[in-house]
Amino acid sequence: MGQTSYSPRGVIKKEHHVAGTLTPLAVAVLALLVERPLHPYEMHQVLLHRATDRIVKVRPGSLYHSVDRLHRDGLVRAVGTERAGNRPERTTYEITPAGRDALSEQLAAMIAAPVNEYPRLPLALAEAHNLPKDTVLTLLRDRRTRLASELDGLRSGVDRVRAKGLPARYWIDLTYQIAVYETESTWIGTFIEGIESGDIAW
């Protein structure tokens, strides 16, 4: 039976494509191929150049495996093979109509339906009472410092893409991540104050 999903137009429909639920890396690959045909090495370089590895795990082995599966499922197809010197042959792939449909359906489902991705921090916080108070406070302050550094990097990234005139729809993920980190940092600050004041007994 097909899996229920959201279509780009908001109409609930059944997914029948062979791939089923696409992995985040598969989504990133298909999105690249919407732009133009690429071989896996180029995909890897473009993903790193665009800092997509900030939001998706991008490893060469996983990427090649993902492309192979997309090819097997008919979501991409080979359009040519080339060899440069003694290097291994490189096969160039393009997205198929089925791949475009699968990408659209997966993106719509990811945006519309919240999913618990089991991040590590909530678990650590739930079990933080197993650590001494001073240790927890030190770790929380360290985390806020690292968040501040990440925020500086993200804000610099926004400044760079704005300077290039790139439309905001292409880098909206940066502003989302900034909002998430800002919220986390504020929450941690409140948590620290609660422990220090004794409002949160430790």
C-alpha positions in Angstrom: 0.0 0.0 0.0 1.3 3.5 -0.8 2.3 5.9 1.9 0.1 8.9 2.5 1.9 12.2 1.8 1.2 15.8 1.0 1.4 17.0 -2.5 3.0 20.4 -3.3 -0.5 21.8 -3.8 -1.6 20.7 -0.3 -3.7 17.8 -1.6 -3.2 14.6 0.4 -2.2 11.8 -2.0 -0.7 8.3 -1.9 3.0 7.8 -2.7 3.6 5.0 -5.1 7.2 5.7 -6.2 9.6 2.8 -5.5 11.9 4.8 -3.4 9.5 5.3 -0.5 10.7 7.9 1.9 13.8 9.7 0.7 16.7 10.2 3.0 17.9 13.8 3.6 21.0 13.2 1.4 18.8 11.8 -1.4 16.6 15.0 -1.2 19.8 17.1 -1.5 21.0 15.0 -4.5 17.7 15.3 -6.4 17.6 19.0 -5.7 21.0 19.4 -7.2 20.0 17.5 -10.3 16.9 19.7 -10.8 19.5 22.4 -11.7 21.6 20.3 -14.1 23.0 16.9 -14.7 26.0 16.0 -12.5 28.3 13.1 -11.7 28.6 12.1 -8.0 32.0 13.8 -7.5 30.6 17.1 -8.7 27.6 16.6 -6.5 29.9 16.2 -3.5 31.9 19.3 -4.4 28.9 21.5 -4.9 27.3 20.3 -1.6 30.5 21.2 0.3 30.9 24.5 -1.5 27.3 25.4 -0.6 27.9 24.2 3.0 25.0 21.8 2.7 27.0 19.5 5.0 25.8 21.9 7.7 22.3 20.5 7.5 22.9 17.1 5.8 25.6 14.4 6.5 27.6 14.5 3.3 30.1 11.7 3.0 31.4 10.4 -0.4 30.5 6.8 0.3 27.0 7.6 1.4 26.5 9.9 -1.5 27.5 7.3 -4.1 25.3 4.8 -2.3 22.4 7.3 -2.4 22.9 7.9 -6.1 23.0 4.2 -6.8 19.7 3.7 -5.0 18.1 6.7 -6.8 19.2 5.2 -10.1 17.9 1.7 -9.1 14.5 3.2 -8.2 14.2 5.1 -11.4 14.5 8.6 -9.8 17.7 9.5 -11.7 19.1 8.1 -15.0 22.6 8.0 -16.4 23.2 10.3 -19.4 26.9 9.8 -20.0 30.2 8.5 -18.8 33.6 10.2 -19.0 37.1 9.3 -18.0 39.9 11.9 -17.2 43.4 10.3 -17.5 43.9 7.4 -15.2 40.9 8.3 -13.0 37.9 6.0 -12.7 35.0 6.5 -15.0 32.5 9.1 -13.9 28.8 8.7 -14.7 26.7 11.8 -15.1 23.1 11.6 -13.9 20.0 13.6 -14.5 16.7 13.6 -12.6 13.7 11.8 -14.1 10.1 12.9 -14.0 9.5 10.3 -11.3 12.4 11.8 -9.4 10.9 15.3 -9.7 7.6 14.0 -8.3 9.3 12.1 -5.5 11.3 15.2 -4.6 8.2 17.5 -4.6 6.2 15.0 -2.5 9.0 14.5 0.0 9.7 18.2 0.5 6.0 18.8 1.0 5.7 16.1 3.6 8.9 17.3 5.4 7.5 20.9 5.6 4.0 20.0 6.6 4.4 17.3 9.2 6.5 17.8 12.3 8.7 14.7 13.1 10.6 13.9 16.3 14.1 13.5 15.0 15.4 12.5 18.5 18.0 15.2 19.0 20.6 14.5 21.7 20.2 17.6 23.8 16.7 16.8 25.2 18.0 13.4 26.4 21.0 15.0 28.0 18.9 17.5 29.7 16.5 14.9 31.0 19.4 13.0 32.5 21.6 16.0 33.5 20.6 15.5 37.2 23.1 12.7 37.2 25.9 15.3 37.0 27.1 17.7 39.7 25.5 21.2 39.6 28.8 23.0 38.9 29.6 20.6 36.1 26.2 21.2 34.5 26.6 25.0 34.8 30.0 24.9 33.2 28.8 22.7 30.3 25.8 25.0 29.7 28.0 28.1 29.6 30.3 26.3 27.2 27.4 25.4 25.0 26.1 29.0 24.9 29.6 30.1 23.9 29.7 27.6 21.0 26.2 28.6 20.0 27.3 32.3 19.9 30.2 31.2 17.6 27.8 29.3 15.3 25.5 32.3 15.2 28.3 34.6 14.2 29.1 32.2 11.3 25.5 31.9 10.2 25.0 35.7 10.3 28.1 36.2 8.3 26.8 33.7 5.8 23.5 35.7 5.5 25.6 38.9 4.9 27.5 37.2 2.1 24.5 35.8 0.2 22.7 39.1 0.6 25.7 40.9 -0.8 25.6 38.6 -3.8 21.9 39.4 -4.4 20.8 35.8 -4.0 17.0 35.6 -3.5 16.1 34.8 0.1 14.2 31.6 -0.9 17.6 30.0 -1.6 19.0 30.5 1.8 16.0 30.7 4.1 17.5 27.7 6.0 20.1 30.0 7.4 17.6 32.3 9.0 15.7 29.3 10.4 18.9 27.9 12.0 19.7 31.4 13.4 16.2 31.5 15.0 16.7 28.0 16.4 20.1 28.7 17.9 18.9 32.1 19.3 16.0 30.4 21.0 18.2 27.6 22.4 20.7 30.1 23.7 18.0 32.2 25.4 16.5 29.0 27.0 19.8 27.9 28.3 20.4 31.3 29.8 17.1 31.0 31.6 18.0 27.5 32.7 21.4 28.7 34.1 19.7 31.5 36.0 17.2 29.1 37.5 19.9 26.8 38.8 22.0 29.7 40.1 19.1 31.3 41.9 18.0 28.0 43.5 14.6 28.1 41.7 15.7 24.8 40.1 16.9 22.7 43.0 20.0 20.6 42.2 
